[in-house]
Amino acid sequence: MPTLLMCFDAPLQSWGIRSQFNSRDTATEPTKSGVIGLLAAALGIPQDADEDIQHLATLRMGVRVDREGVVESDFHTVQNVPNTEGKNHRTAVTKRFYLADALFLVALESDDAALLQRLEDALHRPHWPLYFGRKAFVPARPIPSRGVPGEHQAITERPIEEALTLHPWLENQPHTRARYRPVPDEPAAMWLRTITDADPFALDVELRHDHPLSFRPQQRTYAPRAVQISHVPLTPEMISDPAA
């Protein structure tokens, strides 16, 4: 089944899951709602197009964490904040969390090859600006991946699990690549965390409340999503391939 492969690289990213007004959290990897929102922006799908959003959300998603980010926080002041009656405007302090220096391989699997091609084309020429959770958090490099070894394209015919296992390591810092280069005949020095959409009735799954149903302002709606957490070894082939 075809799989679209993407690189999410930026100095800062933010993937909110339980955000409230005065505290905006972040997950430690891209959420499905965040990825679907980015794709909708690339295609030019408006926030109130619920059917189009829900159609995109049927894509099966997997994430490989090629560099774990560091959770940081900062403070923002917001002026003229009303109370619940719309009176007594005041200045409020909000706390925002974000991921610093994180790097992800994001994969989307579908039997609709034409849709995946539309998505890749839109990522190259997006309708609206693309960012990772906040408008200031723009991509550091092109989002479509260079693909698995021997293919050199963002869409592969390999299933999502195989693509996450074989895709070259996205790390592009030479000193980091040298540090984790495996020694022949020795176990992998590093394992990469993966998070993949899974059967909700399986025993070894976790639930994430980030499957988007609507992005309408003030009416955003999400459903639970089952994911399976695993790890893949960082192999010599993943490091030696120049795709990063």
Secondary structure, 3 states (H helix, E strand, C coil): CCEEEEEEECCEECCCCCCECCEECCCCCCCHHHHHHHHHHHHCCCCCCHHHHHHHCCCEEEEEEEECCEEEEEEEEEEEECCCCCCCCEEEEEEEEEEECCEEEEEEECCCHHHHHHHHHHHHCCCCCCCCCCCCCCCCCCCECCCCCCCCCCEECCCHHHHHHHCCCCCCCHHHHHHCCCCCCCCCCCEEEEEEECCCCCCCCEEEEEEEEECCCCCCEEEEEEEEEEEEECCHHHHHCCCC
